[in-house]
Amino acid sequence: MPELPEVEGVVRSLKPVVEGKTIQSVQISLTVKASHEAGKQSIVKGTTPEQLIEHLEGMKIVQITRRSKYILFDLERDGQQYKMINHLGMSGGWFDLKNSEEIQEGKFQNHRHLELQLDGDQTLVYADIRRFGEVRLVENLTQFPPILKLAPEPFDADAKQYFLDCCNLPKYKNKEIKAVIMDGQVLCGCGNIYATEALFRAGIKPGRKTSLISGTKKEQLFDTIIAVLLESIAFGGSSISDYRNINGEAGGMQDRLKMYGMNICPMCHTNTKQKTIAGRNSYYCPNCQK
């Protein structure tokens, strides 16, 4: 958390208010600086806080896009082009403010770790409560291999066949299906929340071996995942705990989830069960999912 829909919501919100702006000055929290001094590289990755500040100041934000769960800031200064890669981790969020004191929730206000002062008296703040997120600057994406290994975007025309082909590979066919669909090299952007939801809506147990699911059922599952992701984007994502958009507002998808975190199945009213898959707690209905 956040997953693809939440990241997409952040990108769509940032684009109209940030693209075309120039970064006038940068501040990085003492907490992040102290972590680097201790050799831990909290949030700022691949460089030092001081070097990041030096590189970012004076750069123009040309474009903001998304790749899977990553936010990509295309930057330019004096003909040189860079990309700032941001992952929100478990609890990161961007806030568009007139000043950094405008963040209303104390848990975000107390964890402001990167502040970009833009022209027009605008401040863009990255707050991260648990500090599992990251910000790194590269000249091109070849310098960040994790992005190069990602599956196609789930909404791309070739994503479905790519997913089906991966499911038949020896390294995936004997894995539990939930672990497979949460693997970004098979289907990017789908994490615990939406994997749980899609499997319930498709009637498939999360622990079922991929090889035991028919080709038709796998196609149905892929289509269901896409439908769930699009529904979440339309409703502003899920604010299960710490996700907020750039104005500090919660999403609405959490009110539409049918299985994630549920103790009773909404369809047959049976007690749900739980199983740990790929390190995540998986809820499922023993009756409705086979």
C-alpha positions in Angstrom: 0.0 0.0 0.0 -0.3 2.3 -1.9 -0.9 0.2 -5.0 -1.3 1.2 -8.7 -4.7 3.0 -8.3 -3.4 5.2 -5.5 -0.3 6.1 -7.3 -2.3 6.8 -10.5 -4.4 9.2 -8.4 -1.4 11.0 -7.1 0.0 11.4 -10.6 -3.3 12.7 -12.0 -3.5 15.2 -9.2 0.1 16.4 -9.4 0.2 16.9 -13.2 -2.0 20.0 -13.5 -0.5 21.8 -10.5 3.2 20.9 -10.8 4.1 20.3 -14.4 6.0 23.3 -15.9 7.1 24.6 -12.4 10.8 25.1 -11.5 12.3 23.9 -8.2 13.7 27.0 -6.5 15.0 25.4 -3.3 15.0 22.0 -1.6 14.9 21.0 2.1 15.5 17.5 3.4 14.6 16.6 7.0 17.2 16.1 9.7 15.8 12.6 10.2 16.8 11.6 6.7 20.2 13.3 6.9 20.9 11.5 10.2 20.0 8.2 8.6 22.6 8.8 5.9 25.2 9.8 8.4 24.5 6.4 10.1 24.8 4.6 6.7 21.1 3.7 6.3 20.0 5.8 3.4 16.5 6.5 4.5 14.2 7.7 1.6 17.0 9.4 -0.4 18.6 6.6 -2.4 21.7 6.4 -4.6 23.1 9.7 -3.5 23.5 11.9 -0.4 20.8 14.4 0.7 23.3 17.2 -0.1 23.9 16.0 -3.6 20.2 15.6 -4.2 19.6 19.1 -3.2 22.3 20.4 -5.4 21.0 18.5 -8.4 17.3 19.3 -7.9 17.6 23.1 -7.4 16.9 24.9 -10.6 15.3 22.0 -12.4 12.1 22.3 -14.3 9.4 19.6 -13.8 8.6 18.9 -17.4 6.3 15.9 -16.9 5.0 13.5 -14.3 4.1 9.9 -15.2 3.6 6.5 -13.6 5.2 3.2 -14.1 3.6 0.4 -12.0 3.8 1.8 -8.5 6.5 4.3 -9.3 6.0 8.0 -9.8 8.4 9.5 -12.5 9.3 13.2 -12.5 10.9 14.2 -15.8 13.2 17.1 -15.0 15.3 19.4 -17.1 17.9 22.1 -16.6 20.2 23.8 -19.1 19.5 21.1 -21.7 20.3 18.2 -19.3 17.4 15.7 -18.6 16.9 13.7 -15.5 14.3 11.5 -13.9 13.4 11.6 -10.2 11.9 8.2 -9.3 9.6 8.0 -6.3 8.1 5.0 -4.6 5.6 5.8 -1.9 6.5 2.7 0.2 3.9 1.9 2.8 2.9 5.4 3.9 4.3 8.0 1.7 2.3 10.9 0.2 2.8 14.2 -1.7 1.1 17.4 -0.6 0.6 20.5 -2.7 0.7 23.5 -0.4 1.2 27.2 0.0 3.4 26.4 3.0 4.4 23.1 4.7 2.4 23.9 7.8 -0.9 23.4 6.0 -0.8 19.6 6.3 -3.7 18.9 8.7 -3.0 15.4 9.9 -0.3 15.3 12.6 1.1 12.0 11.5 2.0 13.5 8.1 2.8 16.9 9.4 5.4 15.4 11.7 7.1 13.4 9.0 7.8 15.9 6.2 11.1 14.6 4.7 11.4 16.4 1.4 10.2 19.9 0.6 10.4 21.4 -2.9 9.8 25.1 -3.1 8.5 25.9 -6.5 8.0 29.1 -8.4 4.7 30.8 -7.7 5.1 30.5 -3.9 4.1 26.8 -4.1 5.5 24.1 -1.9 5.5 20.4 -2.8 6.0 18.2 0.3 6.8 14.5 0.4 5.8 13.1 3.8 6.5 9.5 4.8 5.4 8.2 8.2 7.3 4.9 8.1 10.1 6.0 5.8 9.9 2.9 3.5 9.5 5.1 0.4 12.3 6.3 -1.8 13.4 9.2 -3.9 16.3 8.8 -6.4 17.6 10.8 -9.3 18.9 9.1 -12.5 19.8 10.3 -16.0 17.8 7.5 -17.6 15.8 4.4 -16.5 18.6 2.0 -17.4 20.2 3.2 -14.2 17.4 1.7 -12.2 17.0 -2.0 -13.2 13.9 -2.8 -11.1 11.8 -0.7 -13.5 13.2 -2.4 -16.5 12.2 -5.8 -15.2 8.5 -4.9 -14.8 5.7 -6.5 -16.7 3.8 -4.3 -19.2 1.3 -1.9 -17.7 -1.9 -3.9 -17.0 -3.9 -1.6 -19.3 -1.6 -2.2 -22.3 -2.8 -4.3 -25.2 -0.2 -7.0 -24.7 -0.5 -7.2 -20.9 -3.1 -10.0 -20.9 -1.1 -12.4 -23.1 2.1 -11.6 -21.2 0.3 -12.5 -18.0 -1.0 -15.8 -19.4 2.4 -16.7 -20.8 4.1 -16.0 -17.5 1.6 -18.2 -15.7 2.8 -21.2 -17.8 6.4 -20.7 -17.1 8.0 -23.3 -14.7 8.9 -20.6 -12.1 5.3 -19.5 -11.8 3.0 -22.4 -12.6 3.5 -24.2 -9.3 3.2 -21.1 -7.2 0.1 -19.9 -5.4 -1.9 -17.7 -7.8 -2.0 -14.7 -5.4 1.8 -14.7 -5.2 1.9 -14.7 -9.0 -0.5 -11.8 -9.6 1.4 -9.7 -6.9 4.7 -10.3 -8.8 5.5 -7.1 -10.7 7.3 -9.1 -13.3 4.1 -10.9 -14.2 1.5 -8.2 -13.7 2.6 -4.9 -12.4 0.9 -2.7 -9.9 -1.5 -5.2 -8.2 -0.7 -5.6 -4.5 -2.4 -7.3 -1.6 -5.6 -5.3 -1.5 -6.6 -5.6 -5.1 -5.2 -9.2 -5.5 -7.5 -10.2 -2.6 -10.4 -8.4 -4.1 -10.0 -9.7 -7.7 -9.5 -13.3 -6.5 -12.8 -13.1 -4.5 -14.7 -11.6 -7.4 -13.3 -14.3 -9.7 -14.1 -17.1 -7.3 -10.5 -18.3 -7.0 -8.8 -19.2 -3.7 -5.6 -17.2 -3.2 -3.6 -20.3 -2.3 -4.6 -22.3 -5.4 -1.7 -23.4 -7.5 -1.5 -21.5 -10.8 -1.2 -24.7 -12.9 -4.5 -26.0 -11.5 -6.4 -23.0 -12.9 -7.8 -23.3 -16.4 -6.7 -21.0 -19.2 -10.3 -19.6 -19.4 -10.3 -19.0 -15.7 -7.0 -17.2 -15.8 -8.3 -14.9 -18.6 -11.3 -14.2 -16.4 -9.1 -13.4 -13.5 -7.0 -11.0 -15.5 -10.1 -9.2 -16.7 -11.4 -9.0 -13.1 -8.1 -7.5 -11.9 -8.3 -4.8 -14.6 -11.9 -4.1 -13.6 -11.0 -3.8 -9.9 -8.0 -1.5 -10.7 -10.1 0.8 -12.9 -12.9 0.9 -10.3 -10.4 1.9 -7.6 -8.9 4.6 -9.8 -12.5 6.0 -10.4 -13.2 6.1 -6.7 -9.9 7.7 -5.7 -8.1 4.6 -4.4 -8.3 2.9 -1.0 -7.4 4.8 2.2 -7.0 1.7 4.4 -4.6 3.5 6.7 -2.2 6.2 5.5 -3.0 6.9 1.8 -4.1 10.5 1.1 -4.2 12.5 -2.2 -2.2 15.7 -2.7 -4.9 17.7 -0.9 -4.9 15.4 2.1 -8.2 13.7 1.2 -8.9 10.0 1.6 -10.0 7.8 -1.2 -13.4 6.0 -1.4 -12.6 2.5 -2.7 -12.2 1.0 0.8 -15.9 1.3 1.2 -16.5 -0.9 -1.9 -14.1 -3.7 -1.1 -15.9 -7.1 -0.6 -13.2 -9.3 0.8 -10.0 -7.4 1.9 -10.0 -7.4 5.8 -13.5 -9.0 6.0 -14.4 -11.5 8.7 -17.7 -12.5 7.1 -18.3 -13.2 3.4 -20.7 -10.6 2.0 -22.1 -13.2 -0.5 -22.8 -16.4 1.6 -22.2 -14.9 5.1 -19.7 -17.6 6.0 -16.8 -16.8 8.2 -13.8 -16.0 6.1 -10.4 -17.7 6.4 -6.9 -16.3 6.3 -3.6 -17.5 4.9 -0.2 -15.9 4.6 0.9 -15.8 1.0 4.1 -14.1 -0.2 4.4 -12.5 3.2 0.9 -11.0 3.1 -2.2 -11.9 5.0 -4.8 -13.2 2.6 -8.6 -13.2 3.3 -10.8 -15.6 1.4 -14.2 -17.3 1.5 -13.9 -21.1 1.7 -17.4 -21.4 0.0 -17.3 -18.8 -2.7 -13.7 -19.3 -3.8 -12.5 -22.7 -5.2 
